[in-house]
């Protein structure tokens, strides 16, 4: 099956998804303080054109209605039935052999993350999150556009924070014209808790709903909010959080370095690692799942 994540008016090169992840490292280099003055805007000035176009599409099209429609569609989980390992192998079809910047199958990048977490002695469910956290990218193989699968996530139905990357592109978002969404709280009560907030649609939200009844709460926060950089790296949207969110975000921040800094060109021995990870999967997510 050929990768199907370049469709419609998206018209972005096949490397854009990985380009977004590479540019995250430019925005948040290892060991750097994300609050350093000017760092955020310097990133925007230096970003590649394909990444700028990615965010233009993302910020124009991610509306509250769009997210609600996607949830109503995809959360029926009626596309395929697969075990988690089969879903990981399915995700490998996102590798584009014509792209010289993508050398490893997706499963090897996920194993790199999981193995780094395992080496540091974290709980088994934490290791599992490392393995599956990007599994929601199979949305691309269901025909979804890149800008609706990856990218920084943010709340909808309220004012867009200026700390969301490429904030200026929200000027083309129809929700900017809805007065009810123009305040900091928007349609939400102060301190309502993020579970009451509709986030922009993407792989994080999709996977969270797929596994939400099967994993510990910290694992679910890691999965659901690992791309919510405006909150866990820039300190925004605290007015929508409750005390439980603030407690759980310590786990999101603990996971973030593994997500950002473990990719390398070192090959993983998938066959040798598979027995351990299939046992781990069967502990928490056994059998076929609906996707």
N, C-alpha and C positions, 0 to 999 in steps of 0.2 A: 504494500500500500504506500502510495506517495504521500509525503506530508501535506496536510490539507489546511494548514494554518495561514495561508496567504490567499485570501478570498475577498470578493466584493470590492468596496472602495478603500480597503485597507492599504493595498499596494505598497507593502513594506518588504524590504529584503529579508530573506530567510534567517539571517543572523541577528535580526532585531531583538528577539527574545533574549538571546544570550548577551547581546549588546547592552540591554537594560541591566542585566546582572553585573556585567563588567563595569558599567558606569556607576553602579552602587559603590564599588570599591574606590572609585575616584571621589565620590561624594563623602564616603565614610572610610577613609584609609585606616588600616589597622593601627590601633593605638592613638588615633587622633581624637581630639575633643570635638564632638559634633556641634558644640555651641560656639566655636571659635568665630569671631566676627568675620563676616564676608565669605565664609567657606561655602555656604549654600549657594549664593549667587555666583561665585566663581565657577562652581560646578556647572551651572546653567550656561554660562558663557562659553565653556569649553566643550560642551556635549556635542556629540556627532550629529549631523543632520538627521539621520534615520531615527535617533533617539528623540530628538525634538519633534519629529513628525509623529512618532509613536505617542508621545504625551499630548500633542495637539488633538489627535483623534480620541484618546482616552478622556481628556478633560472636556471635550465638546460633547461626547456621546454618553458618558456615564451620568445618567439622571436617576432620580428616585424611581420614576416609572419604569425605566429600563431595568434597573436592578430587581424590582418587584416582578417584572415579567420573566426575567431569566430564572429567578428562584422558582416561580410557579412552573416553569418548563422543566429545568434540569433536576429539581428536587423531587420529581416523580421517580427518578432513578430507573428509567425504562429504556436506556440505550443498550446496555450489555450486562451480562452476568459473568464475573471473573473472580478468581481468587486475587488476593493482593499481589502475589508474585506474578500472576498472569498480567495484572494491570501494569506492573513495573516493566514487564517485557513488551507490552503494548506501547508503553510510553517511549520505548526505544525507537519507535517509528518516527519520532520527531527529529531524529538525527538526519541532517541533510548532507549527503555524501559530497555534494558540490561545494560545500562551505568549508574552506580551509581552516577556519577558526574554531570549528567544532570537531574535536578529534576523538572524544570518548562518547560512548553510548550514555544515555541519560541515567541508566541504572548504575553505572560506575560512579558518576558524580554523587548520586544519593548514597552509595556505599561509602564513598570518601567521608561524607558528613557523618554517617552512622558510626563508622569505625573510629573517627576522632572522638566522638562522644563516648563510645565504648572504652577507648584507651584511657579516658580520664575518669573512669569508674562511676559513671552516672547510672541511675536506675534503668532497668530494662525497658520500661515504657518510654524513657527519654531517648534511648537508642533507637527505638521503633519510630519515634517522631522524626529523627534524623533520616531514617530510611524512606519515610512516606510523605514528608512535608510538602514536596512538590508534585505529588501524584495527581493532584487536581488539574495539572496541565494536560491531562488526557482530554480536557475540554477542546483543545485544539484539534484533536483527532475526531471529535464529534462535529467539526465544522465551525467552531467558534473563532472569532477574529482575535488576533494577538492582543489588541488593546483591551479586550474583555476577558483576558485570561491572566496576564501578568501585569506588572507595574505596581507602584506604590498604591496602597488602598487608603480610603478616606470615607468619613461619614457623608451620607446624603440626607437631604431634608433640612439642612442647616447651612449657615455661612461656611464657605470654603476657607480654611485657614491659609494665611499667606506663607506658612511653612511647608505646605504641600508643594513638592517640586513643580516648577513651571506653572506657578499659580496664575500667571497672566493668561494662560490658555483657557481658564475657566470663563473668560469673557464671552466665549462662544457657546457656553452651556445654557440651554433653555431654562434651567432651574434658577439662574440668576435673575430672571424676570418674575419669579414667584415671590411675592412679598412675604409670605409665610415662612419661606426658607432663608430669608435675608438676615436673620439675627443669629447670634452665636449659638443659642439653644435651638432655634428653628422650631420644629414640630415636637421637640422632646422636652420633658421637664428637667430642670437642673438636677444633676446627679442621678439621673434615671438608671444608669448602668448601661454598659455597651451592648448587653444582650438585647436591649430594647431599641438599639440604633441600627438602621439599615446601612450597611457598608457598601461601597462600590463593589460591583460583581467581579469575581475572578476565581482563581484556583484555590485561594485560601478559604473563601466562604463555601465553595462547593465541597471541598474535602472535609471541612468541619462538619457539615451536615451529614456527610456519608458515614462518619465514624463517631458522631457525638454521643451515642448511647453505649459506646464500647471502651472508651479510654478515660484515664483519670483527668480531672479538671485542668491541672497545669498543662497536660499534653494538648488538650483542646484549645487552650489559650495560645499556646505556641503555634499551632496549626492555623488558627483563625486570624491571628494578628501579626504574624511574622513579617508581613509586608506593610504594616501600618507604621511606617517610619516617622510620620509627623507626630505620632504619640510616643513611641518607645525610644526614639532618638532625638526628637526635637521638643518634646515636652508639651505638645499641644493637646487640645480636646480634654483636658482634665476636668472641665466643668460638666462633661457628660458622664464621667466615670463615677462609680460608687467605691466604697472601701474595698470590696471584693476584687474589683478590677485592679485597683492600685496594688493590692497584695499579689495578684496573679501575674501582673506585668513584670515582676521580678523574674519570673520564669521565662517570659518572652525575651527579656534582655539577656538572660543566661544562655538562651538558645541562639540568639542573633550572631555571635561570633562564629559559631560552627557553620551557620548558614552562609556567612559572607566569606570566610577566610580558609575554608578547607579544600576548595577546588584546586586541583593540580593536574599535570599531565601524567602523573604516576598511574600505571595501570593497576586495576584491582582484579584479583583472581576470583571472578564471580562464581565459578564452579566450586571452589574450595570454601567460599563464604556462604554459599547458598544453604547448606544444612542448618547452620546456626540461625540464619535469618528466617528460614521457613519455620523453624521451631518457635522463634520469637513471634512471628506473625500468628501462628496457630494458638499462641497463648492469649492473644488479645483480639485477633480478627480472623477467626477460623472459617474455613470453607469459602464458598462463593459469596460474593457480595453483589448487590445491585448497583449499577453505575449509570 
